[in-house]
């Protein structure tokens, strides 16, 4: 009965996590559409300090969609292990990329399509091999987990590292090193997920009619969540303001998810009863998602499609074997001889450089 109940909760958490990604991914499109409509009307844009978007219903629809997504994500942690819910957050990036190609006329190049496919495959592998966490049904059990020496040491290290980064490293290197601010919001994010998990248990107890509000842990978790989320938003916004979004997003996803997986493994012992193939499958799925997110963001401004692929292959073949072929073509097409000779010279120079010949310089 307990195993059936655990499987039922797992499925609910999975559906909530996927629904969250759809709502959050769609919210970006709705907000963007609303802002574009305002721009066409000539209203002052948000980036210039304008607030005309508050009168645009599409923007409000996007805000409500994001709110629904965050609520679903919050609820998912109450039913499914954080090892499953957190990596599935990458699907919101995928949903946003796909919808933008349909509704915003933004081109999704070949790298982006491969990245989307890899993200879906990685998420599927993680769902199949996701661990089952230890059952924590009450706040008293959660309190016992939080008092575990392993978690206490982990939380203490997170706080110490965060304080050093905030007050010592940040003022000196935060403007030049992308890892400083991202590391702060990522490691703090691991604690915020633990708080969300505890509050999810508290809400389930509250709905069951138990006096949760009298339990001091409920208020400690709520206060800790507010502090953690505020810190996350602050330093993530700093990173986004200074560095390129296409670089910040994948790095943040990797460090944040790794921190959450570590914290969850220590707190809920999710990996304790996993078979070796499930552990390998979970890590393989996670790494596949990372590669997919990287391809989706790192090459989003590169205009490369399947139609360009044969041309690229022909160019590579010509660079590898083209000296003799180009020479033959030049002697048979005198009117193009000068252009061909220049191409031959450049090809020979390229070949010489590849082979380390000093004569090319």
Buried (B, 14 or more C-beta within 10 A) or exposed (E): EEEEEBEEBBEBBBBBBBBBBBBBBBBBBBBBBBBBBBEEEEBEBBEEEEEBBEEBEBBBBBBEBBEBBBBBBBBBBBBBBBBBBBBBBBBBBBBBBBBBBEEBEBEBBBBBBBBBBBBBBBBEBBBEBBBBBBEBEBBEEBBEBBEEEEBEEBBEEBEEBBEEBBEEBBEEBBEEBBBBBBBBBBBBBBBBBBBBBBBBBBBBBBEEEBEBEEBEBBEBBBEBBEBBBEBBEBBBEBBBEBBEEBBBBBBBBBBBBBBBBBBBBBBBBBBEEBEEEBEEBBBBBBBBBBBBBBBBBBBBEEEEEEEEEEEEEEEEEBBEEBBEEBBEBBEEEEEEEEEBEEBBEEBBBBBBEEEEEEEEE
